[in-house]
Amino acid sequence: MHQLERWEDALRDYAVLRREMPNDVEVARGFFDVQVAIKKSRGEEIRKMRFGEDVEEVFDRDEFREVTDSPG
C-alpha cells in the first residue's frame, strides 16, 4: 500500500509538471509511466495502454472494419 501512495504522489507531481510544460515529451512519458504503474499495482488491465495513442475497444468484425477503414 505504501508503494501505491508513492506512485500517487508521483502522479500529482507529474500533473503539475504537465501544466507547467505541456509540450515536454519526457514529462508526458513520465506521467504515462506512472499511470501504468498505478494500474499495475491495483491489478487493473494495462495490456492495451500505449503511450501517445488512444485505444479504442472493438467488439466484433464489422466494428473492426469500420474503425480500420475510416480515415485517420
N, C-alpha and C positions, 0 to 999 in steps of 0.2 A: 504493500500500500504506500509505503514511503517513496518508492520509485515513481509511482503514478503521480504523487504530489509534485515531485521534482519535474516530471515531464509537463505537468500543467503549469508550473511556474515558468518553464522554458517557453511554453506556448504563449503565455501572456507577454513575455519579453519579446518574442518574435512578432507578435501582433503590434506592439509599439514600434518596433523597427520597420515593419511593413508600412505603417502610416507615415513614418519619417522618410523612408527610402522606398517608395512604391515600385520603382523600376529596377531595383537591385536583384539580380538573379540569384546571387548567393543567399540573400535573406529569404527570398521566396522558396528556395530549395530547403533551407533550414526549417522554415515554417512547415513545409510539406512533410519533411522527415520526422518532425516532432509529432505532427498529426498521425502519421503512420505508427509511430512508437506508442502513442496513447491508445490507438485502436488495438494494436497487438497486445498491450498489457491488459486490456479489458476483454480480450478473447474475441474481438469483432473481426469481421471479414475484411481483409486488406488485399486480396488477390487481384481485384480489378482496379486498384488505385494506381494511377500513373501521374508522374509529375508533369504539369503543363497540359494535361488532357482532361477533357470532360468525358466521363464514362456514361454511356447510355446502355441501359439494360434492354435486351431483346428477348422476347419470349417465344416467337415462332418464326418459321421460314419466311412468310410473307412480310412480316415486320422487318426481318433482316434485309430482305431485298429492298424494301422501301428506304431503309437507312443507308444502305451501301450504294444505292442508285441515285440518291439525292446529291445535289452539288454541295461541295464543302465537306 
